[in-house]
Amino acid sequence: MRVPIRHIAGHLVWSTHGSVWAVYRLHPGPDARGQHEETVQGTHATAAVRDEQLAKVTHLVRSLSGSPRLFGLCAQVDPGEIALKMIEGIEPADTAPSTDRHPWVENVEATLDLLDEQEMHRRTLWLAVPLQSETGGLQISAALGAAWAELSPMLGLRSASMAQREVAAYREQASRVEAALAGGIALRPARPAEIVWMVQHALHRGMAEPLLAESEKSELYGGQLRDGVLHSPSYADLGQVRLQEGGLDPELDDVDELKSTGQITRSGRKAWWRLNTGSPLGRRWLQVESDAGVGYQAHLALAECPPAVSQDAADLFAQLETLDFPIDYTIDLTLVPAEKARDQVRRKKNELIDQADQYDARPTGMPASLTEAARDLGELDARLSRTSVEVEVQSVTGLTVWGPTAAACDARARALAALLAGADYRAVRPAGLQETLFTLGLPGTVRPGVAGEFTQHQVSEDWALGGAFTTSEVGDPNGMFLGIDLDSGTTRPVMINVADAPKVDASASMGIVGDLGAGKSVLQKLIADAVWARGGCAICIDRTPVREWATFARTAAKGRVQIIDAAQAEVSIDPLRTFDGPEGRHYALSYLTLQLGIGPMSTNGEVLHHAVEQAAASDAPSMRRVLEVLEEMATAEVGKRQDAAATLAGLVRVVATNSLARMVFDPALPPVRLDASSASDMIVITTAGLRLPPKAAFDNPEVLHQQPLEALIGRAVLYLIAALARQTAFEDPSRFTAVVADELYWLTSSAEGTALVHEILHDGRKHGAGLIAGSHDASELGPDRGLMAYRALARTTDRERARRGLEFVGLDPSNGELVRLVTTGLSPVGRRGREGEFLLTCPRQNTGRIKVSIPHIPRITTSITTTPGRHAHTAAPSPHEAPAGEAATPAPKELFR
């Protein structure tokens, strides 16, 4: 095969056909500083977002001129690329060398095992714009260069070099093109290695192909200016392949008796019917043979488009992503200005009038198609007349599928044609033109004249509705492997990285909404496990009677977990013993005023303040010491202070003797350790046994004071738990901390819990912390739920709750199709294999439908689900688990190499 490239200088390509092209990468992703140039669009978007994207594409098309070409290529993704993204940014702990592995290694290996041998691709868009020669000298130089490119291989000589003057002139033209395209879709000049990759990709379809990730960082293949002349490396090795249309496949043909596959030519003039092979007319594929092996490609051309289609169903190229195999498309565009297009419309109208006059003389009269054609031309003329910047898009669209065998390739081509036919598009797979359409998909080639018969005519906005310039993406660029994108037919991994959100000035908080059994707690546990395994800390507030989070933490974070059980009182959360200095006195006084229901500015409040100060200044500060100080004041003071002290001492004694308050007033219990960086990576606070007053009681102080003692103690203890979580989360801003709260209504039903949620949502980013909250209803996430950058919506069968959930994730709650998806389409009850489906929104405002995957790691799978009967809900504490209140030995972590 002849390579169409003579020279490459940056993003400029000199072709063997005498043309010069500027190649650009659309939606390029992170720039050199790792920052994103644009908001990534998800599969599901609001009407406003779609209209904005449509306006950008229309602006881009109208800014172009001549005959540009768009390439939509599916770049092959290797599981190793996902593994590298999973370990990106992870720092090793400052520990002594050990044979123990970094805890994140297990997750990486499990992901590699899951994705091994999966067909994974990512959609990439490339725009090639031909540059016009403005001077006669450049035109002559281009023509001579193309002629020499034809002769030089025969003579064994190199292609002609380019003068610096010519390179500078074309670079100036390219800069004008970039200026005209500014303000629309994000793009950047393609790198030389990426341009070469486009050729390599076309030749290696159906085989293992070079990875685009390597070309994105490569500095190879570019020409260099030396002594005023552009010198380029040889690209001849790219053409070391054999192309044969309708080539033989050993799985379909009996080739044992054939001396060579050359006995069957493209025309089939050799006696193919005497051999065990099919007719050449049925062998509509292209066989590509190279050193890497043999691949089969089928090329289709879009031959007919529907005259009218609704805006919701017009995204043809977005629908291609739903097939379970990758599809490349090449669109050769010819942009005709409005005035010139209107002249063509007028000529066609005159031709229709002549045809109508001819049909009037016939008895059958004028056919209905003539009337429809006149109506279409009239509408086109009106739209072209609406604005002078309008253009007519004359496009030739080629679609390519491939496979390792001819049978697989042929089946995919038939499936693609059937999909298009269902949407009223007709695609043909012409025999004898497979290599011609293949050539159309190479950068730098001219459009073959025979391809002109497949030209489609549309105005710019109608063509933009097809979605050829748009891509969709779900999740973050790196982080933990969360699952698979369900809006893509092929395997497309989804990753999120909540710990890195504060580093890019975004909130790390996440809200998860869904019905019972929809997978909320599983998603929370996976994120919590990833946080600690990647070097962060997770604080989990567990209110379930079965203590599911304690069970999960003992197996998932063995040796690095601390369990704080509020009911069993194995550790003390006494604020004077847990917190140092003014913080301890503040939390102690706030706890007591809340527990006793007294005002801080009253006589009782002043006495209580004095008692706390005295207890904090003693040799052994504790809440028990506060009670002792109050008893001493009841005998030493006089008047109102004596009465107040006696009353307060009696009330505190009632609370202190209750078993639920033992973890606050028992000085014999070891204090909880707050230095999470050295003591543990996962802290679980179980609140089973604690009762809270009903939510209505908080609005009426009289009703609140009449609540049972257990409810009042539970409310005050919850305040200390919230203070503990807040202090630990905000302790070290350099280490990310996730506060995990399942069934958040239990927290937001009280003022103290709501205050904790409010503080983390508002101040968590500055302290490297985030809230991972689960709830059955979006309204239960609190009034500040709009500050959550990560949002997930699971199955919600109630339609009103489903609408609130859709509004929470940023989608249209009035869209009936989306409501049906949430109520019946996500994780249908009783459908094995459909568990863990969510609508996910991330900080880049991209929303898509995903399926969460549980990694095949025994320490995770044994205790992550809560479905009754699938596993035991209790687990004995690990022998490596740190006793409550004691520091665990830091787990050694190795450096990834």
Secondary structure, 3 states (H helix, E strand, C coil): CCCCEEEEECCEEEECCCCEEEEEEECCCECCCCCECCCCCCCECCHHHHHHHHHHHHHHHHHCCECCEEEEEEEECCHHHHHHHHHCCCCCCCCCCCCCCCCHHHHHHHHHHHHCCCCEEEEEEEEEEEECCCCHHHHHHHHHHHHHHHHHHHHCCCCCCEEHHHHHHHHHHHHHHHHHHCCCCCEEECCHHHHHHHHHHHHCCCCCCCCHHHHCCCCCCCCEEECCEEECCCCHHHHCCEEEECCCCCCCCCCCCCCCHHHCCCCCCCCHHHCCCCCHHHCCCEEEEECCEEEEEEEEEEEECCCCCCHHHCCHHHHHHHCCCCCEEEEEEEEEEHHHHHHHHHHHHHHHHHHHHHHHCCCCCCCHHHHHHHHHHHHHHHHHHHCCCCEEEEEEEEEEEEECCHHHHHHHHHHHHHHHHHCCCEEECCCCCHHHHHHHCCCCCCCCHHHHHHCEEEEHHHHHCCCCCCCCCCCCCCCEEEEEECCCCCECEEEECHHHHHHHCCCCCEEEECCCCCCHHHHHHHHHHHHHHCCCEEEEEECCCCCHHHHHHHHHCCCCEEEEECCCCCCECCHHHHCCHHHHHHHHHHHHHHHHCCCCCCHHHHHHHHHHHHHHCCCCCCHHHHHHHHHHHHHHCCHHHHHHHHHHHHHHHHHHCCHHHHHHHCCCCCECCCCHHHHCCEEEEECCCCCCCCHHHHHCHHHHHCCCHHHHHHHHHHHHHHHHHHHHHCCCCCCCEEEEECCCHHHHCCHHHHHHHHHHHHHCHHHCEEEEEEECCHHHHCCCHHHCCEEEECCCCCHHHHHHHHHHCCCCCCCHHHHHHHHHHCCCCCCCCCCCEEEEECCCCCEEEEEECCCCCHHHHCCCCCCCCCCCCCCCCCCCCCCCCCCCCCCCCCCCC
